[in-house]
Amino acid sequence: MYRTAAKRLLGGGGLTTTRLLRFPKLRPTIIPSSYTSGLCTSSMGNQSDHTAASSSTDTREGPRGHESRKPRAEFQEEQARVLSASLRHVPRLGWTEEAMMAGSRDVGVSPSIVGSFSRKEAALVEFFMDECLQLLIDRVDSGLDLQNLIPSERISKLIRIRLEMQVPYMSKWPQALSIQAHPLNVPTSFKQRAMLVDEIWHGVGDGASDLDWYVKRTILGGVYSTTEIYMLTDDSLEYRDTWAFLDDRVKDAFDLKKSLQEAKYFAQDIGAGVGKSVQGLMNGVIQTMSRRSSGSSTF
């Protein structure tokens, strides 16, 4: 489900798996955002002339409507090039329109293109999240050695790989989190993090069914988020304290009783940003976990 959404979001490329998750009834929830739906669906190649794009405007309707698709795709490709180039300016300028305008100049595009992004800075953060997810998928699909590790070590390794991608932007990451937390951006942020968590479980080799699917992803989402926040205040060499913190949280997560409270907090956070329906789902998961807490580990 999520990986299928990621394939639509990020374009064909290396996503060749046919794996489907077990709960298609949630498919309408995990869909690409309006910004990203076609942003990376074509390979990075030569740009078309802007005149061609504008000349196709009058072909959006009627039997010749298909003729407008190529210029639109090329324009979205140009947007993607701008966002990609903008990332190198983020450490200095932050997740800002200024960084996006600098990126547009780097690729020879008028800075006015920034006005085509409906949510400006959010588009840049979401592009980065998509790129990181694709990089993680590529690492897993290229044969990342996880077979000799126990499940908790696999999870720690995949989360660490993903969080290390944020290290060059760490000084500006609080700003990114603030942008993601804006009410207009929370739904897309939740979708992207849900896809990330699902990809990590897929990389671990998870075959959960029924409510275990929700339980595991809820708990892992909490582990990822708490480690991400801890990392912001870590001044140890090469973030050693963060990785030790991560290992401890993953080990705790394999103890069902310890993970219950974290799951409750995570459900509350999701419910506040996405709606009562999701919170109700998570609360149902937690009640099920509570009934099973006298037994063996969820994982």
Beta strands, then each sheet from edge to edge (+ up, - down):
end
